Amino acid sequence: MSSWRILAPHDGSKQAKKALKKAIELSNLVKAGLNNVEINMLYVVPEIYVPFRLFDRDINIKSIVTGDRLTTQQYLKEFYHEMKSKTKTMLETQKKEQNGTSDIDVKTYVIYGHPSDKILEFAEKHHIDLIVMGSTGLSGFSKLKALGSVARNVSERAKCPVMIVH
């Protein structure tokens, strides 16, 4: 094996930070015998369901940027753009904090969709060798369970090994 790719899904939670730290530790352990070790940090912005009858209507939502009245469609576009921008900044900050002086190649990605589906699609598309993720994320009820629904879904369906960090 000349390269090793880790996927570290990240949502800003305490468990995601622990998982990223573990991914970096693992990478540092195995990098000596490999040409390339990379960590892919992935944030999946969940899609927001909007009833179709509201989609193109002007429902008096004010723009985050300009304060103008917007349709639901315009507002969601602006909202997702803002989320993506802020998320990229958060991932870059986490990357710098966790990676420190290590020479591990850490890439950041932000995509939209259903988190577990997008994590699995990304893993397959990018030929990921290992997924390292937190046991629970920021969503509410997952804190009541031992294993969050996204972590459970990914661990059950992934084609590569999954390490779950508590």
Rosetta blueprint (number, residue, H / E / L):
1 M L
2 S L
3 S E
4 W E
5 R E
6 I E
7 L E
8 A E
9 P E
10 H L
11 D L
12 G L
13 S L
14 K H
15 Q H
16 A H
17 K H
18 K H
19 A H
20 L H
21 K H
22 K H
23 A H
24 I H
25 E H
26 L H
27 S H
28 N H
29 L H
30 V H
31 K H
32 A H
33 G H
34 L L
35 N L
36 N E
37 V E
38 E E
39 I E
40 N E
41 M E
42 L E
43 Y E
44 V E
45 V E
46 P L
47 E L
48 I L
49 Y L
50 V L
51 P L
52 F H
53 R H
54 L H
55 F L
56 D L
57 R L
58 D E
59 I E
60 N E
61 I E
62 K E
63 S L
64 I L
65 V L
66 T L
67 G L
68 D L
69 R E
70 L E
71 T E
72 T H
73 Q H
74 Q H
75 Y H
76 L H
77 K H
78 E H
79 F H
80 Y H
81 H H
82 E H
83 M H
84 K H
85 S H
86 K H
87 T H
88 K H
89 T H
90 M H
91 L H
92 E H
93 T H
94 Q H
95 K H
96 K H
97 E H
98 Q H
99 N H
100 G L
101 T L
102 S L
103 D L
104 I L
105 D E
106 V E
107 K E
108 T E
109 Y E
110 V E
111 I E
112 Y E
113 G L
114 H L
115 P H
116 S H
117 D H
118 K H
119 I H
120 L H
121 E H
122 F H
123 A H
124 E H
125 K H
126 H L
127 H L
128 I L
129 D L
130 L E
131 I E
132 V E
133 M E
134 G E
135 S L
136 T L
137 G L
138 L L
139 S L
140 G L
141 F H
142 S H
143 K H
144 L H
145 K L
146 A L
147 L L
148 G L
149 S H
150 V H
151 A H
152 R H
153 N H
154 V H
155 S H
156 E H
157 R H
158 A L
159 K L
160 C L
161 P L
162 V E
163 M E
164 I E
165 V E
166 H L
